[in-house]
Amino acid sequence: MSVFPSSEAATEVFGSLFAAARQDDRFTRGLREAGITMLFEHRDPGCRAFVSADELLTGDEAPGHATLVVKSSCDDAHALWLGLTTFPALVTTGRMKILGKVSKVLEVMPALVPVFEHYPAVARDAGLTGEPARAAGSH
């Protein structure tokens, strides 16, 4: 069973996460300077969030394209942002797909630090206290 009870709950949590990250100049400046937009497409339950230096769109408002498209389950995204796993672990095990240029993936990583910093509080505020059923680097 997913940490997230519904698509709406997942959209609210990840929307809140990126809204908080967008208040941090390290995040917005990093996206702006690299010319990167990101689309996070999560499943189980379904959730979409598009983020750029200038806007955040969730659900049906999120466009279908971005410089980088990150696809994973909501639980894997939850584990990632909590620091229980890593991008390389998720990608190499096939649990995450990142569509876009590798150079852009590497370029955006430093800008994502505020996302990791904000997520524990966002998850706690949403009442997400448990770890995903399939945590961290487990296969």
N, C-alpha and C positions, 0 to 999 in steps of 0.2 A: 504494500500500500504506500502511496506517495506521501511525502511530508505535507504536500499541498492538497487540501480537501477539494479544490475546484479550480477551473481555469481562471475564474474571477479572482480568487485568492492569490494565485500565482502572479497574475497580471498586476494586482495591487502591490504585492511585495517587490517584484522586479521593477515596476514603475517607480515605487518609492525609493528603491536603491539607486536607480539612475538619476532620479530627481535630486537626491542628496549628493551624488557624485558630481552632478553638473554645477553644484554650488562651489565646488573646489576648483580653483584655477589650474591646478596641475592636470586635472582631467580635461577640462575644456581647452586649455592651451595646447595640450598634447594632441588632442583630436584636430584642432584647428591647424596647428603647424604642420601636421602630417597629412592634412587633407583627407582625413578618414571619417567615414560614417560606419556605424555598426548596426547590424540587425541580429538580434538574438531570437532564434526560433526554438522554443522548447516544446516538448511533448510530455504526455502523462503527468499532468493534464496539459493541454495545449495553451501556449502563451507566446505572445510576440511583443518585442520591444525594439524600437528603432531609436538610436541615439546618435546625435551629432553635437558639435560644439554649440549649435544654435537651437536645437529642438529635441524634444522627446515625444515620441508617438507610440502608443501601445494598442494592442488588440487589432481591430479591423482598420484603424487609422494608420498603422505602420505600413510603409510601402514594402513591396516585395523585393527590393534591391538595396544594396549598400556596398561600400568598398569591401567590407568584410561581413560575411554571414556566418554566424556561429550556431550550429545545430546540436542540441543535446536534450536529454531528459531534464525536467525541472529538478529532480533529485540530484542529478549530477551537477547541475548549475549551483544548487544549494551547497553541496559538498565542496565545490570549487571555491565559491566566495567565502566559505567558512575556513578555508585553508586545509581541508581534510584531504584534498587531492590537488593535482596540478593540471595545467593545460597539456603538457606532454604526456602525462599518464592517461588522460582521457582520450587524447588523439591516437596514441599508439595502441590502445586497446579497442579502438573503434567506437567508443562511447560518445565521442564528440567529433564533429566534422567542422572544419573551418574552410569556407570558400573564399578565395581571394588570393592575392599575391603574398608569398611567404615574406617578402621584404616588408610589406605593410603589417603583417602579424607581428614581426619583430619590432617594428617601429612603434606600435601601439602599446606594447607591454608596459613600459614605464608609466604611461598615462592611466593604466588600470589600477595602480596602487591605491588611490582613494576608494575605488569600488570595494576592494578587499577590506579597507579600513572601516567603511560604513556598514558593510553587510551584517556583522554580528548584532549591532544595535537594531537594524531594520528587521532582522529575523526575530529577535527577542520581542520587539514591539508588536510584531504580528503574531506572537504566541508560538513561534516555531522553535521549540526547545529540543526536539529530538533530532538524531542523526538519521540520514537516509537509510533505508533498509539495506542497501548495497553501498556501503560507505567506502570512501577514499579510494585506494588503489586496488581494491579487491576485484577479482576477475570472476 
